[in-house]
Amino acid sequence: MIARFRTWFDGRSRREKWMILVMLALLGVTIVWLVVLPIDDALSSARRRNADAAIQLAQTRGQVDAVRALRRTRPVVLADPIDLVVRQSASNAGFALDSVAADGAKLRVHIASARGGALLGWLGELEGQGVLVDQLSVTDAGNHNVAADITFRMMAP
């Protein structure tokens, strides 16, 4: 096969040989440009997406582990009424409750002024005790403080 091609190629004039060589070079460049480069770009993109997916998977697995840990360490049902638990916890945390109103199984609380970070930390501690935040509305109270309207409910056993 190669011998037949060589015989055919040797039978061409010098000008035809140069034209055939230039044509083959252009064909090679075209193949690289239209086939190899897009495949390389696609592989690079696939590698990036794979790396992003691996990171997302690791984050999701971490979140699943955290949820499983919370389920294993679920707090016991409160022995005291929810309003007593919230009042004692607020007093221990240094929060002044401006109004407390029981609404069936829920408890509505208003705090006129508190530091935002301390308030969220306190709410996290309450959740650890089995008191969940059902609704939370936080507004700016000025002077780097916030006002909060909170509705609590007890965690279902």
C-alpha positions in Angstrom: 0.0 0.0 0.0 2.8 2.4 0.9 4.7 1.4 -2.2 1.7 2.2 -4.4 1.3 5.6 -2.7 5.0 6.3 -3.2 4.8 5.3 -6.8 1.8 7.5 -7.3 3.4 10.4 -5.4 6.7 10.1 -7.4 4.7 10.3 -10.6 3.5 13.8 -9.7 5.2 17.0 -10.8 7.2 19.1 -8.3 4.4 21.7 -8.1 1.7 18.9 -7.5 3.9 17.4 -4.8 4.1 20.8 -3.0 0.4 21.3 -3.3 -0.3 17.8 -1.9 2.1 18.4 1.1 0.5 21.8 1.8 -2.9 20.2 1.6 -1.9 17.4 4.1 -0.4 20.0 6.4 -3.7 22.0 6.3 -5.7 18.9 6.8 -3.6 18.1 9.9 -4.1 21.6 11.3 -7.8 21.4 10.6 -8.1 18.0 12.4 -6.2 19.4 15.4 -8.4 22.5 15.4 -11.7 20.9 14.9 -11.3 17.6 16.8 -8.4 17.6 19.2 -8.8 21.0 20.8 -12.6 20.6 21.5 -12.0 17.2 23.0 -9.2 18.6 25.2 -11.5 21.5 26.3 -14.3 19.0 27.0 -12.0 16.9 29.1 -10.8 19.9 31.1 -14.4 20.9 31.7 -15.3 17.4 32.8 -12.4 17.4 35.2 -13.5 20.7 36.7 -17.1 19.5 37.1 -15.8 16.2 38.6 -13.7 18.2 41.2 -16.7 20.4 42.0 -19.0 17.4 42.4 -16.5 15.7 44.7 -16.3 18.8 46.9 -20.1 19.0 46.9 -20.4 15.3 47.8 -17.9 15.7 50.7 -19.9 18.7 52.0 -23.2 16.8 51.7 -21.8 13.8 53.5 -20.6 16.1 56.3 -24.1 17.6 56.6 -25.6 14.1 56.6 -23.3 13.0 59.4 -24.2 16.2 61.4 -27.9 15.4 61.0 -27.4 11.8 62.0 -25.4 13.0 65.1 -28.3 15.3 66.0 -30.8 12.5 65.7 -28.7 10.2 67.9 -28.3 12.9 70.6 -32.0 14.1 70.5 -32.8 15.8 73.8 -35.3 14.3 76.1 -38.8 15.7 76.5 -38.8 18.7 78.8 -40.1 18.0 82.3 -41.0 21.7 82.9 -43.4 23.8 80.9 -41.9 25.6 77.9 -42.4 29.1 79.3 -40.5 28.2 82.5 -37.6 26.7 80.5 -37.4 29.7 78.2 -37.6 32.2 81.1 -34.9 30.5 83.1 -32.6 30.1 80.1 -33.1 33.8 79.1 -32.3 34.8 82.7 -29.2 32.7 82.7 -28.1 34.2 79.3 -28.8 37.7 80.5 -31.7 38.5 78.2 -34.6 40.6 79.4 -37.9 39.2 78.0 -40.2 42.2 77.4 -43.3 40.0 76.8 -44.1 36.3 77.0 -47.4 34.9 75.8 -48.4 31.3 75.7 -50.3 30.2 72.6 -51.3 26.6 73.0 -48.2 24.5 72.6 -46.2 27.5 71.4 -44.7 30.4 73.3 -44.3 33.9 71.8 -41.5 36.1 73.2 -40.4 39.6 72.4 -36.9 40.9 73.2 -36.5 44.7 72.7 -32.7 44.8 72.7 -30.0 42.1 72.5 -26.7 41.5 70.7 -27.3 39.5 67.6 -24.6 36.9 68.1 -25.5 36.3 71.7 -29.2 36.0 70.8 -28.4 33.3 68.1 -26.1 31.5 70.5 -28.9 31.4 73.1 -31.4 30.1 70.6 -28.9 27.3 69.7 -28.6 26.4 73.4 -32.4 26.2 73.7 -32.6 23.9 70.7 -30.1 21.6 72.4 -32.5 21.5 75.4 -35.5 20.5 73.2 -37.1 24.0 72.6 -37.3 24.8 68.9 -37.6 28.2 67.2 -40.8 28.0 65.2 -40.7 31.6 63.9 -38.1 34.3 64.3 -38.2 38.0 63.3 -35.2 40.1 63.9 -35.0 43.9 63.3 -32.3 46.5 63.9 -32.8 48.1 67.3 -29.9 50.6 66.9 -26.6 50.8 68.6 -25.5 47.4 67.2 -28.4 45.7 68.9 -31.4 43.8 67.5 -35.0 43.4 68.5 -36.5 40.0 68.2 -40.0 38.4 68.1 -39.6 34.7 68.6 -42.1 31.8 68.6 -40.9 28.7 70.4 -42.3 25.2 70.3 -41.3 22.0 72.0 -39.4 19.3 70.1 -41.7 16.4 69.3 -40.6 13.2 71.1 
